[in-house]
Structures are given as structure tokens and as C-alpha cells.
């Protein structure tokens, strides 16, 4: 009889440099839900093809072709077809890219080659805990140089959506209903929900859950206990918090804080 298929896994690496995380994963059944990061995400497939949904478009990316998501841009990624997708991802806080001078004088193909090398070098540095500052500086420079060639982002939200987003980000310690949010910005729930999804790419509820999870990551990194993190980010209890964290980050909060590999045994929907 054929051997049992190797389960999906995700490994997370954190380091002493603020705003930097690195991931390595091998997914056959796994696929992320629509989500965002308040950081840049740069991903490099090592083997297998990736299926991506981003800015309303779907495409398949072959191994060896790096791809980039700007901060706050919703996206979904997973293995394409029947392939097993093995990949590296590095997340950088926007401050690293914003203060970096762009590397000039290279063609698009050369930028992609250098970006690919910079992703791999930064991942290795974060995993080893050595040379992170230098590797991040180089990666940030290449991101700054290729930012103009990235797909156009969503149009800037109108003042109503911006006000609603600010309200959500100001209340990361509890759930905020669409009705409450609509009253705060002076519109109807239905109008706000439609405008928010069109501008942001997620419903207000989905955006708020993810913003609370990113706040939880900061608390976890600071050493706050899991139960306290769950309470401070407005989840019913630790189990409720853990379910949402694992769904979005692809590894449980305790494992994320300590680093290392997490194996996913449950079947999940592929990205389409």
C-alpha cells in the first residue's frame, strides 16, 4: 500500500529586529483564507505552484518567482491544483521599506532575481539569528526599487470608510458590530458594509478580527499570557482566540510565540 501523505506544516521564526517575521511551509491541502498583514509580505516558492487571489485577480505563480503584497492588502494563497507548495515568506514592517533608498539602474528581470536572493538571505538570517539587520536592509532596498512595478493597489477609501476603519482600530479590545460602526460614522449598516468591502476587500467584521489578531501578536511577543491576550483583544475565551489565531496565522499562538514547526492534519479548502 502507498505510504501516508506527509501532512501540511508551517514553521515560524521571529527575531530581535522589530517588525520582522519569517515563515517556511509545505502545503498540499492547506490554503489561507482572505487576510491581510499590516506589514509587507514577500514570498518565494521553492517547489510547486501557488494559487493567489489578490486585488480581485487570480493567478498561478510558478516556483522561483517572488511575489509581494503591500501592507493592508487582502489576499489568499495556497497550493495550485494537486501540487505540494513549499515556500518561504518574510514579513517586514513598513518602516523598514519607507526609510530605505531604492536600488536603481536594474531591469525588471534583474530586480526579480535580486529580490529572490534577498528573500532567501533574509529568511536564513532570521532563522539563524545572525546578520538580520544587513539582510533586512538589502531586502527593503529591493522592495523600494520594485514598488512602482507592483500591481496597482485599491483606490484610497472615502472618508466614511476611513472613519469606520479608524473606529475599528481604536477598539481592538472588544467586538464592534456593523450597526454600532454605522451609527458612529453616520450611515446605514448596509451602505457601510458595501462601501467597506469595496474599498478594503474585507467585511468590517473580518477586518476587525484580523486587526485584533495582529494586536494579539504584539502582546504575545511582549510576553503576555495567552488568557490575558484573549481578554485584551476581545475574544470570548482562550479557545475562541486560539481558533481565530490558528486559522489566520496558520499556527497556534503558543507555537507562534515559541517558534518552530506546526503540523496541520485537518483538510482545508484550496485557494481558487
Secondary structure as UniProt FT lines:
FT   STRAND          8..14
FT   TURN            18..19
FT   STRAND          20..27
FT   STRAND          39..47
FT   STRAND          50..54
FT   TURN            55..56
FT   STRAND          57..61
FT   TURN            63..64
FT   STRAND          67..69
FT   TURN            71..72
FT   STRAND          75..79
FT   TURN            81..82
FT   STRAND          85..93
FT   HELIX           94..98
FT   HELIX           108..128
FT   HELIX           132..146
FT   HELIX           147..149
FT   HELIX           159..170
FT   TURN            172..173
FT   HELIX           178..185
FT   HELIX           189..200
FT   HELIX           204..221
FT   TURN            222..223
FT   HELIX           226..232
FT   TURN            233..234
FT   HELIX           238..249
FT   HELIX           253..258
FT   STRAND          260..264
//
